[in-house]
Structures are given as C-alpha cells and as structure tokens.
Amino acid sequence: MTRTGWAARLSFVALSSVALFAQASSSSSDAGIFFNKDDGGTQRMSATMPQMHQKNAGMNVVKNMFSRGASAATLLFEVQGSASALRVGPNATFLLRLTQKQTTANDMPPMPTSAADAGEMKTFMSSMMDTPPAMAKKGDDFYIVHMKIEGGSRTIEATQTKNNGFKSDAAIPSKVDKTAADTYTLQSRSPLEAGEYSVVYFGPSGGGQFWTFGVDVK
C-alpha cells in the first residue's frame, strides 16, 4: 500500500522523558520494531518517549476567547540528543511486528529482592517499552518522520485535530506491505537524505514511542 500524503494523524497519551539506550540484535518473532541489516538479519530498535511541549499556549488562550471552539494546539515533541546511535542506509526497510496481547500484572517478574531480580525487571521493562502498543492493529498506523535538530535535541511538531489526534508535516511518504499475520514492512518511497529520523506510531491513542535512527549519506 502506497501513501503520498505528507500530513498524518497522530495521537499520544501523556508522556514523560524516558530514554532507553540498549540496542539489541534479535532474529526472534517477538513483537517490536526492527530494521533489516545488510547481512540478512534483523536488529531490534529501542524506543524513546519524547518530552512534549505546547507551543504558543498563551496565544491559543487569546484565540479561544474570540472563537466558538478551541484553537488547535501545536505541540513540539523533543528527543534529547542531536543524533541517534543507530545509523542505517538511505534505503533501509523496517520490520513491524505487532502484538494483540495486553501486558498484565501476571506477565511481570516478581518485585526485585536481589541484583539478579533487579536485572530481570529492568530487562522486562525495557522490552515492554520498546514494544508497539497493543492498540496498534495495522502497519498503516506507523510512519517515518524527519526530525529537526534544535539546540542539541531532535524535534517534530504536531498540530492537534479532532478526536484528540494530531497531524504532522514531518511524515515521509512511505509504503507499507503486510508480509504475515501482524507483520509489516515499512520503507520510504524515495531514498532518505542525510539526517535524523524516527519510526513513530501515529494511530489512535498512540503511545508516543519514537524508534529513532539516522542516515549518513556519503
């Protein structure tokens, strides 16, 4: 399926600044966002939850006083650091392995009482945060976005729309193909230019995870 529009709907829950640094290789069928390596394997990508800032908040209040409805809020999503540790080629293909399973308390390891237990809990939490949300039902809910570098951070802007969604001009025209049950590939329609990017879940009630990467074109 090919998409040509640059604007995309985006829905986020409340976010806190949580950075997950481990970049682990995997060839398993576990849910997650992966990129296809040149050697034929796949590497699981780590997710980051960005900080969220409302732009022009005071101006929106003034506009609301003279309009029938609330003005759309423009939000800035910020990921710390000017570059992602993960570098890929301009024609990179991403593998989306989705899950329909909601994580419950029964899935969690016991509360840590030792260093080994603490390590197990940390691994579980990192894996859970890296996994696409269970409400993500199809590959069309994911996009590649081009991030700006501003003051040592990577950012995108998104404007609020109806139904608590957002739209963003940072979305790159891309194509999504279903390859198996709950499994899709995502690729830009054109080679990516040098810069900083992210795979983002843009579907309803999105979790706001950013799977960041960069492209270095020689």
C-alpha positions as CSV (number, residue, x, y, z in Angstrom):
1,M,0.0,0.0,0.0
2,T,1.5,3.4,-1.0
3,R,0.9,6.6,0.8
4,T,1.6,10.0,-0.8
5,G,0.3,12.5,1.8
6,W,2.8,14.3,4.0
7,A,0.3,15.0,6.8
8,A,-0.5,12.2,9.2
9,R,-2.8,11.8,12.1
10,L,-1.1,11.4,15.4
11,S,-2.5,10.6,18.8
12,F,-0.4,10.5,22.1
13,V,-1.0,9.7,25.7
14,A,0.7,11.8,28.4
15,L,4.4,11.4,28.0
16,S,7.4,11.6,30.3
17,S,11.0,11.8,29.3
18,V,12.2,8.2,29.3
19,A,15.3,7.2,27.3
20,L,16.0,3.5,26.6
21,F,19.6,3.1,25.4
22,A,20.1,-0.7,24.7
23,Q,20.2,-1.6,21.0
24,A,19.9,-5.4,20.9
25,S,20.1,-7.7,17.9
26,S,17.3,-10.2,17.5
27,S,16.0,-12.7,15.0
28,S,13.1,-13.9,17.1
29,S,9.4,-13.4,16.3
30,D,8.9,-11.2,19.4
31,A,6.8,-8.0,18.8
32,G,8.9,-4.9,18.2
33,I,10.3,-2.5,15.5
34,F,13.3,-3.9,13.6
35,F,15.4,-2.8,10.7
36,N,16.7,-5.2,8.1
37,K,20.5,-5.4,8.2
38,D,22.7,-5.9,5.1
39,D,23.7,-9.4,6.2
40,G,20.0,-10.5,6.1
41,G,19.4,-10.4,9.8
42,T,17.3,-8.0,11.8
43,Q,18.1,-5.7,14.7
44,R,15.5,-4.7,17.2
45,M,15.2,-0.9,17.8
46,S,14.9,0.7,21.1
47,A,12.1,3.2,21.8
48,T,12.3,6.6,23.4
49,M,9.4,8.6,24.8
50,P,9.9,12.3,23.9
51,Q,9.2,15.3,26.0
52,M,6.1,17.2,24.9
53,H,5.8,20.9,24.9
54,Q,2.8,23.1,23.9
55,K,3.8,26.0,21.6
56,N,2.1,29.4,21.6
57,A,0.0,28.4,24.6
58,G,-0.8,32.0,25.6
59,M,-1.8,32.9,22.0
60,N,-4.2,29.9,21.9
61,V,-5.9,31.2,25.0
62,V,-6.5,34.6,23.4
63,K,-7.8,33.0,20.2
64,N,-10.2,30.8,22.2
65,M,-11.7,34.0,23.8
66,F,-12.8,35.2,20.4
67,S,-13.8,31.9,18.7
68,R,-16.6,29.4,19.1
69,G,-14.3,26.5,19.5
70,A,-10.9,25.8,21.0
71,S,-7.9,26.6,18.8
72,A,-5.8,23.7,17.7
73,A,-2.7,23.3,19.9
74,T,0.7,23.0,18.3
75,L,2.9,20.6,20.2
76,L,6.6,20.1,20.0
77,F,7.9,16.6,20.6
78,E,11.5,16.6,21.7
79,V,14.0,13.7,21.9
80,Q,17.2,14.5,23.8
81,G,20.5,14.4,21.8
82,S,21.3,15.6,18.4
83,A,21.8,12.2,16.8
84,S,20.6,8.7,17.2
85,A,23.2,6.0,17.9
86,L,21.5,3.8,15.3
87,R,22.7,4.6,11.7
88,V,21.1,3.0,8.7
89,G,21.3,3.3,4.9
90,P,19.0,5.6,2.8
91,N,17.0,2.6,1.5
92,A,16.5,1.0,4.9
93,T,13.5,-1.3,5.4
94,F,11.8,-1.6,8.7
95,L,10.0,-4.6,10.0
96,L,6.9,-4.0,12.2
97,R,6.0,-7.0,14.4
98,L,2.8,-6.1,16.2
99,T,1.1,-7.8,19.1
100,Q,-2.5,-8.1,20.1
101,K,-1.7,-9.1,23.7
102,Q,-2.2,-6.6,26.5
103,T,0.5,-6.8,29.2
104,T,-0.9,-7.6,32.6
105,A,0.4,-7.8,36.1
106,N,0.7,-11.5,35.7
107,D,3.3,-11.0,33.0
108,M,5.6,-9.0,35.2
109,P,8.5,-10.6,37.1
110,P,8.4,-10.5,40.9
111,M,9.5,-7.4,42.7
112,P,13.3,-7.4,42.9
113,T,14.9,-8.6,46.1
114,S,18.4,-9.1,44.7
115,A,20.6,-7.8,42.0
116,A,19.6,-10.6,39.7
117,D,15.9,-9.8,40.2
118,A,16.6,-6.2,39.5
119,G,18.3,-7.0,36.2
120,E,15.3,-9.2,35.2
121,M,12.9,-6.4,36.0
122,K,15.0,-3.9,34.0
123,T,15.1,-6.2,31.0
124,F,11.3,-6.7,31.2
125,M,10.5,-3.0,31.4
126,S,12.9,-2.1,28.5
127,S,11.4,-4.8,26.4
128,M,7.8,-3.6,27.2
129,M,8.7,0.0,26.4
130,D,10.3,-1.0,23.1
131,T,7.2,-3.0,22.0
132,P,4.5,-1.3,19.9
133,P,1.3,-0.7,21.9
134,A,-1.4,-3.4,21.7
135,M,-3.9,-1.0,20.2
136,A,-1.7,-0.8,17.0
137,K,-3.6,-3.1,14.7
138,K,-2.0,-2.4,11.3
139,G,1.1,-1.2,9.7
140,D,-0.6,1.9,8.3
141,D,-0.5,3.3,11.8
142,F,3.3,3.7,11.6
143,Y,5.2,6.4,9.8
144,I,8.8,7.5,9.2
145,V,9.2,11.1,10.3
146,H,12.1,13.5,9.6
147,M,13.3,15.2,12.8
148,K,14.8,18.7,13.1
149,I,17.9,19.3,15.1
150,E,17.4,22.2,17.5
151,G,19.6,23.1,20.4
152,G,21.1,19.6,20.9
153,S,17.7,17.8,20.6
154,R,15.7,16.2,17.8
155,T,12.1,17.5,17.4
156,I,9.0,17.3,15.3
157,E,5.9,19.5,15.5
158,A,2.3,18.1,15.6
159,T,-1.0,20.1,15.5
160,Q,-4.0,18.9,17.4
161,T,-7.0,17.8,15.4
162,K,-10.4,16.4,16.3
163,N,-10.8,13.3,18.5
164,N,-7.6,14.0,20.4
165,G,-5.5,13.3,17.3
166,F,-2.6,15.3,15.7
167,K,-1.3,15.9,12.3
168,S,2.3,16.4,11.3
169,D,4.0,17.5,8.1
170,A,7.2,15.7,9.3
171,A,5.8,12.3,7.9
172,I,7.8,11.0,5.0
173,P,5.8,9.4,2.1
174,S,6.2,5.7,2.5
175,K,4.9,2.3,1.6
176,V,3.6,-0.4,3.9
177,D,3.3,-4.1,2.9
178,K,1.8,-6.9,5.0
179,T,4.1,-9.9,5.0
180,A,2.5,-12.2,7.6
181,A,-0.1,-12.0,10.4
182,D,0.6,-8.9,12.4
183,T,3.8,-8.3,10.5
184,Y,4.6,-5.5,8.0
185,T,7.4,-3.8,6.3
186,L,7.8,0.0,6.2
187,Q,10.0,1.8,3.7
188,S,10.3,5.4,2.4
189,R,9.2,5.7,-1.2
190,S,12.4,7.6,-2.0
191,P,15.9,7.2,-0.6
192,L,16.3,9.1,2.6
193,E,18.5,12.1,2.7
194,A,21.2,12.5,5.4
195,G,19.6,13.5,8.7
196,E,17.8,12.3,11.8
197,Y,14.5,10.2,11.6
198,S,12.2,8.1,13.6
199,V,9.6,5.4,13.2
200,V,6.5,6.6,15.1
201,Y,3.2,5.0,15.9
202,F,0.6,7.6,14.6
203,G,-2.6,5.5,15.3
204,P,-5.5,6.2,17.6
205,S,-4.5,6.5,21.3
206,G,-0.8,6.2,20.3
207,G,1.8,5.6,23.0
208,G,4.2,8.3,21.7
209,Q,7.1,5.9,21.2
210,F,9.9,7.1,18.9
211,W,12.2,4.5,17.4
212,T,14.9,6.8,16.3
213,F,17.7,6.4,13.7
214,G,19.9,8.4,11.5
215,V,21.1,8.3,7.9
216,D,24.6,9.2,6.8
217,V,24.8,9.6,3.0
218,K,28.3,9.7,1.6
